[in-house]
Amino acid sequence: MAEQEGSLGKAGFIAQHGLYSDEQVAQAEALAARVRELDLETVRVAWTDQHGILRGKHVMARDFPAVLANGLDFQTATLFMDTTNNLFAPIFERNAGMNFAALAGGPDAILVPDPGTFRVLPWAERSGWVLAEMYLADGTPCPFDSRQVLRRQLDALARRGLSFMAGLEVEFYITKLEDRMLEPAQAGYPPDPPRVSVIAHGFQYLTEDRQDEIDHILVPLQRHLEAIGLPLRTMEDEWGPGQCEFTFDPELGLTPADHMVLFRSATKQVCRRMGYHATFMTRPALPNFFSSGWHLHMSLIDAATRTNLFADPAEPLSPLGRQFVAGLLEHAAAACVFAAPTINGYKRFRPNSFAPDRITWAVENRAAMLRVVGGPGDPGTHIENRAGEPCANPYLYMAAQIAAGLDGIERALDPGPPERAPYEAEKPLLPRSLMEATAALRASPFYRGAFGAQFVDYILAVKQSEIDRFLAHVTDWEQREYFEVY
């Protein structure tokens, strides 16, 4: 695109640093024209933060072509915010508290939109949306950009002639908003959660009548998701009251991770506009609510032939697939920081709960952490990781899986025989808490090599801040347990 002058971004930043491929240059030219033809008012330039939450700026449509040339400036202090938006690192110290002087003081950096991710948002009048990546002012990639962490793992696969395919299976709750808790005293760090009621009784798994009760919510949501290009496959009534499961067609590369962040954000926005609250929190503290999970379905594809390399004519899983599984098992404890990154996410890991409690693999058994789906001669054979929580950062969840699986392939690891009774297997337990998971990541050199020591230390700092705040809070359980008896 032609260089655009102005206050947005830095003049000619994208071309100057060669940040677009030839394909993206053509996409950007076409996108600038399309935004004009659509007569949009705004384009939301969004990026995924360290928590997997979308942040964004609404750019006036007339200025968007400049963003496609210059990028868009953003405040790097957001890189050091926890889930309450409090700073977890002393960014005004010389090295920003993270041994990274370039971010000291919270300077601006540059968002570079990926023009191939553009959508028109059907629920927001005359609004477009595009996903961006983060670059420092000198044109180098921001080391804390999780989308680029995944991109580097995909590149490692590509150098071996492999592609990553993933399908999403996501559980979440929809509740009716009764009180948004918007009194000034309720707007804290974090604010009081909204008061909600259930939209239907639960405990009738996959019952047709139960799902029909919420059809007036699901159908508009379905139409909006399909309108923005998400490959929705099924909508299902899950276990708890108002608990849903949405599944999506498998896709290659960055796309499933991009679609996961967009799905969560779109679902929350559409539901809120209809008077409902959607939550991807694993186990809400509400009576009769059960845990939600995110089951990640994965396979490796031959990049040249598009053949599924996990399928085998005679065995449930190919030798390459077994090696991939072995790598996932080897690094499972440390990878939990990426698959289940919240304090709340570890409430799921209990025996006989349809969630895993230990590091196992099995063929068509939902008690295992890793379930092989398919079988001999099935071209759709793949691996399902059942350890993830719905609010995981999808870029880090997938990157951690690729890195571990690739390590298993490169070292020709053997996963051993699949378990027949995973809950009874004499195998290591999954971490019982985020504290245990971060200890495993801190003790493991593997992800320091795969992601870089700087990034791993950064994630550990994010999570340690969350842990420290949790441990400092006096819970209702403690008050009931000790206040009267002692």
Long-range contacts (C-beta under 8 A, 24 or more apart in sequence): 1-25, 1-28, 1-29, 1-32, 1-65, 1-68, 1-69, 2-69, 3-69, 3-70, 4-65, 4-66, 4-68, 4-69, 4-70, 5-66, 6-63, 6-66, 6-70, 8-59, 8-63, 8-66, 8-67, 8-70, 8-71, 8-72, 8-73, 9-66, 9-67, 9-69, 9-70, 9-71, 9-72, 9-73, 9-110, 9-111, 10-70, 10-71, 10-73, 10-110, 10-137, 11-69, 11-70, 12-69, 12-70, 13-69, 13-70, 13-71, 13-110, 13-112, 13-135, 13-139, 14-68, 14-69, 14-70, 14-71, 14-112, 15-69, 16-139, 17-135, 17-139, 19-112, 19-135, 19-139, 20-112, 20-115, 23-116, 24-114, 24-115, 24-116, 27-115, 27-116, 28-68, 28-69, 28-113, 28-115, 30-115, 31-68, 31-115, 31-118, 31-130, 32-64, 32-65, 32-68, 34-118, 35-61, 35-64, 35-65, 35-128, 36-61, 38-120, 38-126, 38-128, 39-126, 40-120, 40-126, 40-127, 40-128, 41-125, 41-126, 41-127, 42-126, 42-127, 42-128, 43-67, 43-118, 43-127, 43-128, 43-129, 43-130, 44-121, 44-124, 44-127, 44-128, 44-129, 44-130, 45-72, 45-111, 45-113, 45-130, 45-132, 46-129, 46-130, 46-131, 46-132, 46-265, 47-74, 47-111, 47-131, 47-132, 47-133, 47-134, 47-145, 47-147, 48-131, 48-146, 48-147, 48-261, 48-393, 48-395, 49-78, 49-79, 49-81, 49-146, 50-79, 50-144, 50-146, 50-393, 50-458, 50-459, 50-462, 51-83, 51-341, 51-391, 51-393, 51-462, 52-146, 52-261, 52-341, 52-391, 52-392, 52-393, 52-394, 52-395, 52-396, 53-83, 54-261, 54-262, 54-264, 54-265, 57-111, 58-127, 61-126, 61-128, 64-128, 67-111, 67-113, 68-113, 68-115, 71-110, 71-111, 71-112, 71-113, 71-135, 72-110, 72-111, 72-113, 72-132, 73-108, 73-109, 73-110, 73-111, 74-108, 74-109, 74-110, 74-111, 74-134, 75-106, 75-108, 76-103, 76-106, 76-107, 76-108, 76-109, 76-142, 77-106, 79-103, 79-142, 79-144, 80-106, 82-462, 82-465, 82-466, 82-469, 83-190, 83-342, 83-466, 84-189, 84-190, 84-469, 85-189, 86-189, 88-461, 88-462, 88-464, 88-465, 88-466, 89-461, 97-461, 98-454, 98-457, 98-458, 98-461, 99-454, 99-457, 100-143, 100-454, 102-136, 107-137, 108-137, 109-134, 109-135, 109-136, 109-137, 109-142, 110-134, 110-135, 110-136, 110-137, 111-135, 117-258, 119-228, 119-229, 119-262, 120-228, 121-228, 121-266, 122-223, 122-224, 122-227, 122-228, 123-224, 123-266, 123-269, 123-270, 123-273, 124-269, 129-228, 129-262, 131-258, 131-261, 131-262, 143-452, 143-454, 143-455, 143-458, 144-455, 144-458, 146-393, 146-395, 146-396, 146-399, 147-254, 147-257, 147-258, 147-395, 149-395, 149-396, 149-399, 149-451, 149-455, 150-254, 150-257, 150-395, 150-396, 150-398, 150-399, 150-402, 151-254, 152-399, 153-398, 153-399, 153-402, 153-403, 153-406, 153-450, 154-253, 154-254, 154-402, 156-402, 156-403, 156-406, 157-300, 157-402, 157-406, 158-303, 160-406, 161-302, 161-303, 161-304, 162-300, 162-301, 162-302, 162-303, 162-309, 163-252, 163-253, 163-300, 163-301, 163-302, 163-303, 164-252, 164-253, 164-298, 164-300, 164-301, 164-398, 164-402, 165-250, 165-251, 165-252, 165-298, 165-299, 165-300, 165-301, 165-308, 165-382, 166-250, 166-251, 166-256, 166-257, 166-296, 166-297, 166-298, 166-398, 167-247, 167-248, 167-249, 167-250, 167-251, 167-256, 167-296, 167-297, 167-382, 168-246, 168-247, 168-248, 168-256, 168-259, 168-260, 168-263, 168-294, 168-296, 168-297, 169-245, 169-246, 169-247, 169-248, 169-294, 169-295, 169-296, 169-297, 169-384, 170-245, 170-246, 170-247, 170-248, 170-260, 170-263, 170-280, 170-292, 170-294, 170-295, 170-390, 171-238, 171-243, 171-244, 171-245, 171-292, 171-293, 171-294, 171-390, 172-243, 172-244, 172-246, 172-264, 172-267, 172-278, 172-279, 172-280, 172-292, 172-390, 173-240, 173-242, 173-243, 173-244, 173-278, 173-279, 173-281, 173-284, 173-289, 173-292, 174-199, 174-214, 174-217, 174-242, 174-244, 174-271, 174-276, 174-277, 174-278, 175-199, 175-242, 175-276, 175-277, 175-278, 175-279, 175-286, 176-275, 176-276, 176-277, 177-272, 177-275, 177-276, 177-277, 194-277, 196-277, 196-286, 198-241, 198-242, 199-241, 199-242, 199-276, 200-241, 200-242, 201-241, 202-238, 202-239, 202-240, 202-241, 202-242, 202-243, 202-288, 202-290, 203-239, 203-240, 203-241, 203-288, 204-237, 205-237, 205-238, 205-239, 206-236, 206-237, 207-237, 210-237, 211-235, 211-236, 211-237, 214-242, 214-244, 217-271, 217-274, 217-276, 218-244, 220-270, 220-274, 221-267, 221-270, 221-271, 224-266, 224-270, 225-263, 225-266, 225-267, 228-262, 228-266, 230-259, 230-262, 230-263, 230-266, 231-259, 238-292, 239-290, 240-288, 240-289, 240-290, 241-288, 241-289, 243-289, 243-290, 243-292, 250-297, 250-299, 250-382, 252-301, 256-394, 256-398, 257-394, 257-395, 257-397, 257-398, 260-394, 261-394, 264-390, 264-391, 280-390, 280-391, 281-342, 281-344, 281-390, 281-391, 282-340, 282-342, 282-344, 282-345, 282-347, 282-348, 282-389, 282-390, 282-391, 283-344, 283-347, 283-348, 291-347, 291-348, 291-353, 291-355, 292-389, 292-390, 293-348, 293-355, 293-386, 293-388, 293-389, 293-390, 294-388, 294-389, 294-390, 294-392, 294-397, 295-384, 295-385, 295-386, 295-388, 296-339, 296-384, 296-385, 296-388, 296-397, 296-398, 296-401, 297-373, 297-382, 297-383, 297-384, 298-382, 298-383, 298-384, 298-385, 298-401, 298-405, 299-381, 299-382, 299-383, 300-324, 300-405, 308-379, 308-380, 308-381, 308-382, 310-374, 310-381, 310-382, 310-383, 311-374, 311-377, 311-378, 311-379, 311-380, 311-381, 312-376, 312-377, 312-381, 313-376, 313-377, 314-376, 314-377, 315-376, 316-363, 316-372, 316-374, 316-375, 316-376, 316-381, 316-418, 317-363, 317-372, 317-381, 317-383, 318-381, 320-409, 321-372, 321-381, 321-383, 322-414, 322-415, 323-405, 323-408, 323-409, 323-411, 323-412, 323-413, 323-414, 323-415, 324-383, 324-405, 324-406, 324-408, 324-409, 325-361, 325-370, 325-372, 325-383, 325-405, 325-408, 325-415, 326-408, 326-413, 326-414, 326-415, 327-404, 327-405, 327-406, 327-407, 327-408, 327-409, 327-411, 327-413, 328-361, 328-370, 328-383, 328-385, 328-401, 328-404, 328-405, 328-408, 329-359, 329-360, 329-361, 329-369, 329-370, 329-408, 329-415, 330-404, 330-407, 330-408, 330-413, 331-400, 331-403, 331-404, 331-407, 331-444, 331-446, 331-447, 332-359, 332-369, 332-387, 332-404, 332-430, 333-359, 333-428, 333-430, 333-431, 333-436, 333-437, 333-440, 333-444, 334-437, 334-440, 334-441, 334-443, 334-444, 334-446, 334-447, 335-400, 335-401, 335-404, 335-447, 336-387, 336-430, 336-431, 336-437, 336-440, 337-434, 337-437, 337-438, 337-440, 337-441, 337-459, 337-460, 337-463, 338-392, 338-393, 338-396, 338-397, 338-399, 338-400, 338-459, 339-385, 339-387, 339-388, 339-389, 339-392, 339-397, 339-400, 339-401, 340-387, 340-388, 340-389, 340-392, 340-434, 340-437, 341-389, 341-391, 341-392, 341-393, 341-396, 341-434, 341-463, 342-389, 342-391, 342-434, 342-466, 343-433, 343-434, 343-466, 343-467, 343-470, 344-389, 345-389, 345-391, 345-392, 345-434, 346-431, 346-432, 346-433, 346-434, 346-437, 348-389, 349-387, 349-429, 349-430, 349-431, 349-432, 351-423, 352-423, 355-386, 355-387, 356-386, 356-387, 356-422, 356-430, 357-423, 357-429, 357-430, 358-422, 358-423, 358-425, 358-427, 358-428, 358-429, 358-430, 359-427, 359-428, 359-429, 359-430, 360-419, 360-422, 360-425, 360-427, 361-415, 361-418, 361-419, 362-418, 362-419, 362-420, 362-422, 363-418, 365-418, 365-419, 365-420, 365-422, 367-421, 367-422, 367-423, 368-418, 368-419, 368-422, 369-422, 369-430, 372-418, 387-430, 396-459, 399-451, 400-447, 403-446, 403-447, 403-450, 403-451, 404-446, 407-446, 407-450, 434-463, 434-466, 434-467, 435-467, 438-463, 438-464, 438-467
